[in-house]
Amino acid sequence: MAAFGSVFMPKMAVTNFENNQWSDAAIVSSDSIQMHPGAHVLHYSSTCFEGLKAFRHEDGSVHIFRMDQNIKRLAQSSRLLALPEIDEEQVAQMIKDVVAQFADDVPEPPGSMYIRPTHFGTEAAVGKAAAPSLTSMLYVLLSPVGDYFAGGSRALRLLLDETGMRCAPHMGMIKSGGNYASALQPTMQAKADVEADQVLFCPNGDVTETGAANFLLVDGNEIITKALDTSFLHGVTRSSILSLAADQGMTVTERDFTVTELLEFAAKPGVEAMLSGTAAVLTSVGTLIHNGQEHKVGSGETGPIAQKLRQALNDIQWGKAPDTHNWLTRIV
Ligand SMILES: Cc1ncc(COP(=O)(O)O)c(C=O)c1O
C-alpha cells in the first residue's frame, strides 16, 4: 500500500473567489494548478484545509462521514484567517459531485477515500502582509487510503513536550498549514531522540493534542479529554467518540488536566490513553516519555475500551451498525 495520502484521483472539484463571488464549481484535472508566484498564500500562509472520508458499504453504496462538521470547520478556519467566506452549500455539492465521480475507486474497509478540501488566498500582492487576499481558490482533492499509522494497531509512544507548543494558542482551532509546519521540527526531533511516534504538546503542563490528533483518557467508566478552547483542533472524531462513549453509558468529562495529573493517572492499572483523528481513527497510546523516563499507560498495550470505541465508530462508518446519529451522507 502506498504511503497515506500519496495517491490522488486524476480530477478534483474547484471554485475561485473573484470580484466578490464564487465561480461555478468545475471538475478539472488534479495534476496541477496555476498560481502567481506572488500569491498571498505563498508569502503570508492564508491557507486552511479539511480531512474527511468516504466509506464503501458491503452493498456497494458509498457514504461520507460527518461532512457538515468538516464544512463548518472549514468555514470557521476561513473566517479566522480572513479568507473569503466560503459558500457551505456549494462546498457540500462539490464534495458530493467529485466523490460520486470516483465512487468506484473508494476502497473497501478498512480503506476509504480521503477527501481534502483546501482553501487559500491567491491574490498576487506581496505587500499585503497585514491585509487579506481578495481572491482565493477552493478545491476538493481525493486520495484513496489505507491505515495512517504504519504498524497498524500497535500502541503508540508519545513524547510529552512542556516547553514548546504546537502553534500559537489562538491558532489551534484553525486547520491551517502553518500549524503543521510549526510542529514539524519538534516531532522530527522526538522521533530521532526517543523513537516517539508523536509529540503530545503540553505547553506549561497543559495537556493539549499531538501534531495531527486529539488526546483522550479512559479510567473505568469515564472518558476524559481537554475542554474545547482556541488552543487545539476541535476534532470531529473526538466529538464522535465522546457521543459513542455516552451511548455506551460512559461518563464524558471535558476538562483541562496537567502533565503531573496525566502521569499519576497513567500509573493506575487498567487506564487507557488514545489518539483520535480522521486519519488515526482511534489508536491506543502505550507509553508516555517525560524527562527521559518512560511511563507505561495501564498495560502499555492497546486497551479494550479503545478497541470497543474504535469498533463502534467503524461499524457506523462501514454500515455494520445503524447510523443513529445521522452522521452519513449517501453518495451512490
Ligand atoms: C492537529 C489535529 N488535531 C486533531 C485532529 C483530529 O481532527 P478530526 O477528528 O476532525 O480529524 C487533526 C486532524 O486529523 C489534527 O490535524
The ligand as an ORCA input file, in Angstrom:
! r2SCAN-3c Opt
* xyz 0 1
  C      -3.904     18.935     14.879
  C      -5.039     17.999     14.756
  N      -5.747     17.704     15.856
  C      -6.798     16.872     15.804
  C      -7.181     16.282     14.613
  C      -8.365     15.383     14.588
  O      -9.430     16.008     13.944
  P     -10.543     15.151     13.199
  O     -11.027     14.150     14.167
  O     -11.577     16.142     12.808
  O      -9.875     14.528     12.021
  C      -6.485     16.581     13.427
  C      -6.860     16.050     12.119
  O      -6.939     14.938     11.783
  C      -5.373     17.448     13.508
  O      -4.662     17.737     12.423
*
